Amino acid sequence: MTVRVGVIGTGRIGSDHIRRLTGTIPGAEVVAVSDVDTERAELVAGEIGATAIPGGTDLIADDRVDAVVVTSIGPTHAEYVLAAIDSGKYVFCEKPLATTAQDCLRIVRAEREFGSRLVQVGFMRRYDAGYRAMKRVIDAGEIGTPLIMHCVHRNASVPDSYHSAMAVQDTAVHELDTIRWLLGTEIARTQVHVPRSTANRFPHLRDPQLMRFETEDGVHIDLEVFVNCQYGYDIQCETVGELGTVRLPDPPDVAVRKAGQLRTGVLQDWTTRFVDAFDRELREWIESVHAGRLCGPSAWDGYAVAVSSDATVRALESGEIVEVRLTEKPELYQG
Ligand SMILES: NC(=O)c1ccc[n+]([C@@H]2O[C@H](COP(=O)([O-])OP(=O)(O)OC[C@H]3O[C@@H](n4cnc5c(N)ncnc54)[C@H](O)[C@@H]3O)[C@@H](O)[C@H]2O)c1
């Protein structure tokens, strides 16, 4: 059986996912696409032999569509995910699940009322080979109880439209999810320190930022977000446990020894760094849709990250330690 997928949003990542679902992932076919830019949707549909459907909610309701991928802009996500739950269809939604924690909670409640999981959120780091290897080491108890985690998230540069809160909302959200997932616990407190800003970018942007998180069971995490570091895209993570440490590997590259120097490359952006993770993410999503049982990042994960992100933005603005307060986790998301 083939899962007939409808994709809403044919921009950068939407086109990328369409290419994956069409070219590299078995058991899936993109049968319909939709975008407010109808010309673009028709162009993309024509290239893959799909149907362009003008409205996203019409695409969701269409009988030819078994499962939905939402890759439109963030503020549209909640409406489409809720419509998919209403239709009883599986939906893969790129991050963020919704732009407010309140809307994420509406989705959690709608899914709970439906009675089983339909929603997966695009936190693709969980599908990166290095992060997965780190989780296996932690879960096997190899480094003992985790105590501290050090994380770094650097981009070469960002556009002028990027503002200080986006260091949390757009950038650190990936770590907010991976920390919770790697450690199997929720973030309880958050704080942001702002050192002297780099002179390489516009004056209103506070860059870099040093974020501090504390989990419910007392692990302390530091995260450096530096989005104009100039030299490349650099993701680092090290977990320190009672018996040892585990560190994310650097992406492989040749080491050139020449003229008294040893040189290796640094990747330039996230598309190359996480290309395999994106492939694996969608492949496993299709497999779980076939199996009728989702196991990737849930609506609860989308909600918990939204609450942590809001708290961290408040911490950035106030300079204070801010508590992260979640509602009770529904049974559907336990285990
Ligand atoms: N997981 C990741 O690492 C990752 C990476 C990139 C983007 N994203 C997320 O994916 C989403 C899309 O990002 P992008 O970079 O592809 O953006 P983009 O601007 O390139 O594409 C967004 C598309 O949505 C369309 N759109 C806008 N309003 C719409 C509506 N009401 N209905 C249907 N389509 C609509 C736009 O016309 C555009 O084609 C964002 O939420 C972003 O945060 C996630």
The ligand as an ORCA input file, in Angstrom:
! r2SCAN-3c Opt
* xyz 0 1
  N      12.947     21.454     11.032
  C      13.730     22.403     10.550
  O      14.925     22.415     10.780
  C      13.143     23.469      9.674
  C      13.953     24.077      8.716
  C      13.394     25.055      7.885
  C      12.083     25.433      8.060
  N      11.331     24.835      9.026
  C       9.940     25.250      9.248
  O       9.177     24.961      8.075
  C       8.199     25.968      7.875
  C       8.379     26.552      6.463
  O       9.661     27.108      6.340
  P      10.308     27.486      4.907
  O      11.724     27.833      5.177
  O      10.006     26.421      3.921
  O       9.481     28.802      4.555
  P       9.138     29.390      3.111
  O       8.759     30.813      3.341
  O      10.214     29.064      2.128
  O       7.823     28.573      2.658
  C       6.581     28.748      3.276
  C       5.498     28.519      2.239
  O       4.223     28.597      2.883
  C       3.324     29.274      1.998
  N       2.191     29.775      2.756
  C       2.085     30.917      3.475
  N       0.846     31.014      4.027
  C       0.172     29.903      3.654
  C      -1.137     29.415      3.905
  N      -2.018     30.097      4.668
  N      -1.502     28.239      3.341
  C      -0.650     27.530      2.567
  N       0.613     27.946      2.292
  C       1.013     29.113      2.826
  C       4.197     30.363      1.362
  O       3.599     30.870      0.175
  C       5.497     29.596      1.126
  O       5.507     28.945     -0.151
  C       8.387     26.989      8.996
  O       7.495     26.734     10.036
  C       9.816     26.754      9.452
  O      10.036     27.067     10.826
  C      11.830     23.851      9.815
*
